[in-house]
Amino acid sequence: MNPNRSISFHHPVAFWLGCIAIIGGVLSHMPMFMMGRHNGYQMVGMPMDTPMLIGMAMVPLGVLLSAYGLMPRIGRMAKSGHGGRHLQFHVADGVPLNAEHWKLVTVLVIALAVDVLKPATLGFVMPGMTREYEITKETAGVLALVALTGTTVGSVVWGRIADVFGRRAAILLSALMFIGTAICGAMPAFGWNLAMCFLMGASAGGLLPITFTLMAESVPAAHRGWLLVALGGVGTSAGYLLAAGSAAWLVPEFSWRALWLLGLPTGLIIVFLGRYIPESPRFMSNAGLVNEAREVLERFSGPRAAATPAEAVVVEAVEEAPSGGLAQLLRSSHARITWGLMVCGVAWGLVNFGFLLWLPTNLGSMGMDATAASALLARSALLALPGIGIVIWLYHRWSSIKALVLFIALTTATLLLFVAMSMLKVQSSMAIVSATALLLVSSSGVIAMLIPYAAEIYPVHLRGTGSGVIAASSKFGGIVGAGLGVMGVFTHFAISALLIAVPMALAAALLIRSGIETRGRRLEEIQRALHLRAR
C-alpha cells in the first residue's frame, strides 16, 4: 500500500499551479524591494509598478486555485451515503508512540513555530516601521490591534474550514495564505501594511487550533494530553526564538521589511512538509471515507489495523447531528463547558495583552525605576520558564480539568495579590518579582492547557470549530484589553487587576461545574460522558 495515496491532492495540477502563482506573486515584489537597497530598503512613497500590481492579483488567484485542488473531496463525502450516522475510527489506544507519531509531532511543532513566528515579529518591525512611515507609536500600535483582530477572525474561520474540508487541507491553505501575506514587506504605504497585517493574522490564527485538532485525533489517548500541552509550549517558544533570531540577523542588513518577507520561505516549509501530514482518520471516517481512514490508521498502528479491525479500530455510531457551527457549541451538552472556556480565554487575553503589557508602566508609577522594572520582569520570566514542565506533569499525571482550574484559580489569586500590594503600596523587589513570576507561571499554564483541552472535548464535526472559537476568545480578550488600555483602565493598577480577576474567577466556577476529565480517556468516551451529563 502506498501510504501517501489516501492523503494525496485531489487535483494536484490545480494545487501546484496555485502554489506557483502565489510564489510568483510574492517574488514580483522583490525588484522594487531591491531598488531600495541604496537607502536602507526604504520604500515609503514609491509608486507600485505593473509587476507589483500583477503580483498582488496573482496571490488571491493562487489561493483559490490551490483551494480547488484540495477541496473537491466534499463531493465524495456527500455521496458516501452515511447520512446522519457516521463512523468514527481511532488508533488503538494501546499502541505505543512510534516513528509515525513522532514524525507527525515534529511537523506540527514546526508548523506551530512558523505560526507563532509571524505575529511575534510585530514587536521587532514596529521601530523601523515607525521611523520609515514617520508615524507615532500610537498609530503604529494600530498594526498590532489589526493583527490581533485578524487572528481572532482567522481562528474561527479556519477552525470551521477544518471541520468542513479537513484538517490537512486547512493547514495547507493557511500556510499558502501565510506565504501570500509576505508581500506586506514591500508595501510602500502604512495603510497597505494594515490590510496585509489583517490577512497575515487571519492566516496565522488558523494554524493554532487546527494543529491541536489534528494532534488530538491522531495520537493514542495515553499520550494525548502531555503531547498537546508540550506541542503548545515547545512550538510557541520556538516561534518566539525564531522571531528574535531573525530580527537580530536580518533587520540590520535588510531592514524591518525582511521579517515580513520571511513568510515566503517559512510558509513553503509547511507546504513541502505536507506529505508528512496525514488527514485525520476520525475526520475521514466521519465524512464517510472509511477505506481512506483505515489506510491512515495502518500507518500509525501497523498492518493489524487493516487485518484485524476489531482489535485495532473501534467503530461507533454517533447519534449527534452532523451539523456544526458556533450555534451548536452554545447549546446541548457542550454549552456550559464552552461558555466556561470562552470566559477563561477572554480573561487570559486581558491578562496577557492588558495587565502584563502595562505592568512596567504601573511599576514605574509605584516609584520603581524603568530600567529596574524591566530587569525585574526579565528575572520573573526566567523564573517562570520551568512552569511549563509542571503544567505538563499535572495535566498528564494528575487531572486535565483540575490542573486547568487550578491554574485559573492561581491566576485569580495572583491578580488579587497585586490588588493588595497596590493598596498597601508594597515596593519590595522580592515581593514584586515573586508575584510577577507567579502570574507568568499561572497565566502561561492556563493558555498552555486551554486550547489542548478544547481539542479533546468536542466531537469530530465540531472539534476544529470549537478549538478555533476558544483560541479566538483569547485573542478577543486581547482586543478588549487594547481598548481598555486606550481608555486608561490599566493605568489604575488595583482596579485593572480586580477587573480581570472577576472573569477569571467566573471561568473557574463554570469549569468546576461543567468540566469533564479527559486524562487518558478516548475521545469517544469523553463524548459519551458529556452526553450522559447533559441528560
BANUSE-445029 format. One record per residue (C-alpha): x, y, z. Coordinates in steps of 0.5 Angstrom, whole numbers, padded with zeros to 4 digits, always signed. Layout:
BEGIN
XYZ;...
//
This chain:
BEGIN
+0000+0000+0000;+0002+0007-0002;+0002+0011+0005;+0001+0017+0001;-0005+0015-0003;-0010+0017+0002;-0007+0024+0003;-0005+0026-0004;-0008+0032-0007;-0015+0031-0011;-0013+0036-0016;-0005+0036-0016;-0004+0041-0022;-0009+0046-0019;-0006+0046-0013;+0001+0047-0015;-0001+0052-0020;-0004+0056-0015;+0003+0055-0011;+0007+0057-0017;+0002+0063-0017;+0003+0065-0010;+0010+0065-0010;+0011+0069-0017;+0006+0074-0014;+0011+0075-0008;+0017+0075-0012;+0014+0080-0017;+0015+0085-0011;+0023+0084-0010;+0025+0088-0016;+0022+0094-0012;+0025+0092-0006;+0032+0091-0008;+0031+0098-0011;+0031+0101-0004;+0038+0097-0002;+0042+0104-0003;+0037+0108+0002;+0037+0102+0007;+0031+0099+0004;+0026+0105+0005;+0020+0104+0000;+0016+0109+0003;+0012+0113-0002;+0015+0109-0008;+0009+0108-0013;+0007+0101-0015;+0010+0099-0021;+0006+0094-0026;+0009+0087-0024;+0008+0089-0017;+0000+0090-0018;+0000+0084-0022;+0003+0080-0017;-0002+0083-0012;-0007+0080-0016;-0004+0073-0017;-0004+0072-0010;-0011+0071-0009;-0012+0068-0015;-0007+0062-0013;-0010+0061-0006;-0017+0060-0010;-0013+0055-0015;-0010+0051-0009;-0016+0051-0005;-0020+0048-0011;-0014+0043-0011;-0016+0041-0004;-0023+0042-0003;-0027+0037-0008;-0026+0032-0003;-0033+0034-0001;-0036+0032-0007;-0034+0025-0005;-0037+0026+0002;-0043+0028+0000;-0044+0021-0004;-0042+0017+0002;-0049+0015+0004;-0048+0016+0011;-0053+0021+0013;-0054+0023+0020;-0050+0017+0022;-0042+0017+0022;-0037+0012+0024;-0031+0014+0028;-0025+0011+0027;-0019+0012+0032;-0012+0008+0033;-0012+0003+0038;-0010+0007+0045;-0006+0001+0047;-0001+0003+0041;+0006+0006+0044;+0008+0012+0041;+0012+0010+0034;+0016+0013+0029;+0010+0016+0025;+0007+0019+0031;+0014+0023+0032;+0014+0025+0025;+0007+0028+0026;+0009+0031+0032;+0016+0034+0029;+0012+0037+0023;+0006+0040+0027;+0012+0043+0032;+0015+0046+0026;+0008+0049+0023;+0006+0052+0030;+0013+0055+0031;+0012+0058+0024;+0005+0060+0026;+0008+0064+0032;+0014+0067+0028;+0010+0072+0024;+0006+0075+0030;+0012+0075+0034;+0016+0079+0029;+0011+0085+0030;+0015+0088+0036;+0021+0088+0032;+0018+0091+0026;+0015+0097+0030;+0021+0101+0031;+0023+0101+0024;+0016+0102+0021;+0015+0108+0026;+0021+0111+0023;+0020+0110+0016;+0013+0112+0015;+0014+0118+0020;+0008+0116+0025;+0007+0116+0032;+0008+0110+0037;+0000+0110+0038;-0001+0110+0030;+0004+0104+0030;+0000+0101+0035;-0006+0100+0031;-0002+0095+0027;-0002+0090+0033;-0009+0091+0034;-0011+0090+0027;-0006+0083+0027;-0010+0081+0033;-0017+0082+0030;-0014+0078+0024;-0012+0072+0029;-0019+0073+0032;-0023+0072+0026;-0018+0067+0023;-0018+0062+0029;-0026+0062+0028;-0026+0061+0020;-0020+0056+0020;-0023+0052+0025;-0029+0052+0021;-0026+0050+0015;-0022+0045+0018;-0029+0041+0020;-0032+0042+0013;-0026+0041+0009;-0021+0037+0013;-0015+0039+0018;-0010+0038+0013;-0013+0042+0007;-0014+0047+0013;-0007+0047+0015;-0004+0048+0008;-0009+0053+0006;-0007+0057+0012;+0000+0056+0010;-0001+0059+0003;-0004+0065+0005;+0001+0066+0010;+0006+0066+0004;+0002+0071+0000;+0002+0076+0006;+0010+0076+0005;+0008+0082+0000;+0007+0086+0007;+0014+0087+0007;+0014+0091+0000;+0008+0096+0002;+0010+0103+0000;+0005+0106+0005;+0002+0104+0012;-0005+0103+0010;-0003+0097+0006;+0001+0094+0012;-0005+0095+0016;-0009+0091+0010;-0004+0086+0010;-0003+0085+0017;-0010+0083+0018;-0009+0078+0013;-0003+0075+0016;-0006+0075+0023;-0012+0071+0020;-0008+0066+0016;-0003+0065+0023;-0009+0065+0027;-0012+0059+0024;-0006+0054+0024;-0006+0054+0032;-0013+0051+0033;-0012+0046+0027;-0005+0043+0029;-0008+0042+0036;-0014+0039+0033;-0010+0034+0028;-0006+0032+0034;-0011+0030+0039;-0015+0026+0033;-0008+0022+0032;-0004+0020+0038;-0006+0015+0043;-0010+0017+0049;-0005+0015+0054;+0000+0020+0051;-0005+0025+0048;-0005+0030+0054;+0002+0031+0055;+0004+0032+0048;-0002+0037+0047;+0001+0041+0052;+0008+0040+0050;+0006+0042+0043;+0004+0049+0045;+0010+0050+0050;+0015+0048+0045;+0012+0051+0039;+0011+0058+0042;+0018+0058+0045;+0021+0056+0038;+0017+0061+0035;+0019+0067+0039;+0026+0065+0039;+0026+0065+0031;+0023+0072+0031;+0028+0074+0036;+0034+0071+0032;+0031+0073+0025;+0031+0080+0028;+0038+0080+0030;+0040+0077+0024;+0036+0080+0018;+0034+0087+0021;+0041+0091+0021;+0042+0088+0014;+0036+0089+0010;+0031+0093+0015;+0025+0091+0018;+0022+0089+0012;+0026+0083+0011;+0022+0080+0017;+0015+0080+0013;+0018+0077+0007;+0021+0072+0011;+0013+0069+0011;+0015+0066+0004;+0021+0061+0006;+0018+0059+0012;+0011+0058+0009;+0014+0054+0004;+0017+0049+0009;+0010+0048+0012;+0007+0046+0004;+0013+0042+0003;+0012+0038+0009;+0005+0037+0008;+0007+0030+0005;+0008+0028+0012;+0002+0031+0015;-0004+0026+0014;-0011+0027+0014;-0014+0026+0021;-0017+0019+0021;-0023+0021+0025;-0025+0026+0020;-0025+0022+0014;-0029+0017+0018;-0034+0022+0020;-0034+0024+0013;-0035+0017+0010;-0028+0016+0007;-0028+0009+0011;-0023+0006+0007;-0018+0012+0007;-0019+0013+0014;-0017+0005+0015;-0010+0007+0011;-0008+0012+0015;-0009+0008+0021;-0005+0003+0019;+0001+0008+0018;+0000+0009+0026;-0002+0002+0028;+0001-0002+0023;-0002-0008+0019;-0006-0010+0024;-0011-0004+0024;-0013-0007+0017;-0012-0014+0018;-0016-0014+0025;-0020-0008+0025;-0024-0011+0031;-0017-0010+0035;-0014-0004+0032;-0020+0000+0031;-0026+0002+0035;-0032+0003+0031;-0038+0007+0034;-0045+0010+0031;-0045+0017+0033;-0052+0020+0035;-0051+0027+0035;-0053+0031+0028;-0047+0032+0024;-0049+0040+0023;-0044+0044+0026;-0042+0051+0028;-0042+0056+0033;-0049+0056+0035;-0048+0048+0036;-0043+0050+0041;-0047+0054+0045;-0053+0049+0046;-0054+0042+0048;-0048+0038+0052;-0043+0043+0050;-0046+0050+0052;-0044+0050+0059;-0037+0048+0058;-0036+0052+0052;-0038+0059+0056;-0033+0057+0061;-0027+0056+0057;-0029+0062+0053;-0030+0067+0059;-0023+0064+0061;-0020+0066+0054;-0022+0073+0055;-0020+0073+0062;-0013+0071+0060;-0013+0076+0054;-0014+0081+0059;-0008+0079+0063;-0003+0078+0057;-0005+0084+0053;-0007+0088+0058;-0005+0087+0065;+0002+0085+0063;+0003+0090+0058;+0002+0095+0062;+0006+0092+0068;+0012+0096+0067;+0009+0103+0067;+0005+0101+0073;+0011+0099+0077;+0014+0106+0075;+0008+0109+0078;+0009+0106+0084;+0016+0109+0085;+0021+0104+0081;+0026+0106+0076;+0024+0104+0069;+0031+0100+0068;+0030+0097+0075;+0023+0095+0073;+0025+0092+0066;+0030+0088+0070;+0025+0085+0075;+0021+0083+0069;+0026+0079+0066;+0028+0076+0072;+0021+0074+0073;+0020+0071+0066;+0027+0067+0068;+0024+0064+0074;+0017+0062+0070;+0021+0058+0065;+0020+0051+0069;+0013+0052+0070;+0011+0049+0063;+0014+0043+0066;+0010+0043+0072;+0004+0044+0067;+0005+0038+0063;+0006+0034+0069;+0000+0036+0072;-0004+0035+0066;-0002+0028+0064;-0001+0025+0071;-0006+0029+0076;-0012+0031+0072;-0013+0035+0066;-0019+0039+0068;-0017+0040+0076;-0010+0042+0073;-0013+0048+0069;-0018+0050+0074;-0012+0050+0079;-0008+0055+0074;-0014+0059+0073;-0015+0060+0081;-0008+0061+0082;-0008+0067+0076;-0014+0070+0080;-0011+0070+0087;-0004+0073+0084;-0008+0079+0081;-0012+0080+0088;-0005+0079+0091;-0003+0085+0086;-0009+0089+0088;-0007+0088+0096;+0000+0090+0094;-0002+0096+0091;-0007+0098+0096;-0001+0097+0101;+0004+0101+0097;+0009+0095+0097;+0015+0097+0093;+0020+0091+0096;+0023+0088+0090;+0023+0081+0092;+0015+0081+0093;+0014+0084+0086;+0019+0079+0083;+0015+0073+0086;+0008+0076+0085;+0010+0077+0077;+0013+0070+0077;+0007+0067+0080;+0003+0071+0075;+0007+0069+0069;+0007+0062+0071;+0000+0061+0072;-0003+0065+0066;+0002+0061+0062;+0000+0055+0065;-0008+0057+0063;-0006+0058+0056;-0002+0052+0055;-0008+0048+0057;-0014+0052+0055;-0014+0050+0047;-0011+0043+0048;-0017+0042+0053;-0022+0045+0048;-0019+0040+0043;-0020+0034+0047;-0028+0035+0049;-0031+0037+0042;-0034+0032+0038;-0031+0031+0031;-0035+0035+0027;-0034+0041+0032;-0027+0040+0034;-0024+0045+0029;-0029+0050+0030;-0029+0049+0038;-0022+0050+0038;-0022+0056+0034;-0027+0059+0038;-0023+0058+0044;-0017+0061+0041;-0021+0067+0038;-0023+0068+0045;-0016+0069+0048;-0015+0074+0042;-0021+0078+0043;-0019+0079+0050;-0013+0082+0048;-0017+0087+0043;-0021+0088+0049;-0015+0089+0053;-0012+0094+0048;-0019+0098+0048;-0019+0099+0056;-0011+0101+0055;-0013+0107+0051;-0019+0108+0056;-0013+0109+0061;-0016+0103+0065;-0010+0099+0066;-0006+0106+0069;-0010+0104+0075;-0006+0098+0078;-0011+0096+0083;-0018+0097+0079;-0015+0093+0073;-0012+0087+0077;-0019+0087+0080;-0023+0088+0074;-0019+0082+0071;-0020+0077+0077;-0027+0077+0076;-0028+0074+0070;-0022+0069+0072;-0026+0067+0078;-0032+0066+0074;-0029+0062+0069;-0026+0057+0075;-0033+0057+0078;-0036+0055+0071;-0031+0050+0069;-0031+0047+0076;-0039+0045+0075;-0038+0043+0068;-0031+0041+0066;-0030+0034+0065;-0024+0029+0066;-0020+0028+0059;-0014+0025+0062;-0012+0018+0059;-0019+0017+0056;-0021+0016+0049;-0024+0022+0045;-0031+0018+0044;-0031+0016+0052;-0031+0024+0053;-0037+0025+0048;-0041+0019+0052;-0039+0022+0059;-0041+0029+0056;-0048+0027+0053;-0050+0023+0060;-0048+0029+0064;-0053+0033+0060;-0059+0029+0061;
//
